[in-house]
Amino acid sequence: MTTPVLVVYNRSIYIFIMDYRPYSREWTRKRYLAEAIEEYFNTDASTDVIIGDISDVLQEKANLYQRRATKFKQVLKGVKEL
């Protein structure tokens, strides 16, 4: 069931159709994404800016998980040496 949701953010009113139960993790995630996308359109951000921002965020996450994987490998190596 879809649920229309009225959201007031930054003195603007948004109506979203949500496919999730209100205030669930999925609903909140989709709401924040919709607000972020709306902000790009409200500020007339270019496609290059939008793509660049998405790329930066994904690269930051990839770097974080790469560092975590490296640390796990170091711990695993240490455990195997015991």
Secondary structure as the mmCIF struct_conf table of DSSP 4:
data_model
#
loop_
_struct_conf.conf_type_id
_struct_conf.id
_struct_conf.beg_label_comp_id
_struct_conf.beg_label_asym_id
_struct_conf.beg_label_seq_id
_struct_conf.end_label_comp_id
_struct_conf.end_label_asym_id
_struct_conf.end_label_seq_id
STRN STRN1 THR A 3 TYR A 9
TURN_TY1_P TURN_TY1_P1 ASN A 10 ARG A 11
STRN STRN2 SER A 12 MET A 18
BEND BEND1 ASP A 19 TYR A 20
TURN_TY1_P TURN_TY1_P2 PRO A 22 TYR A 23
BEND BEND2 SER A 24 SER A 24
HELX_RH_AL_P HELX_RH_AL_P1 ARG A 25 ASN A 42
TURN_TY1_P TURN_TY1_P3 THR A 43 ASP A 44
HELX_RH_AL_P HELX_RH_AL_P2 THR A 47 GLU A 81
#
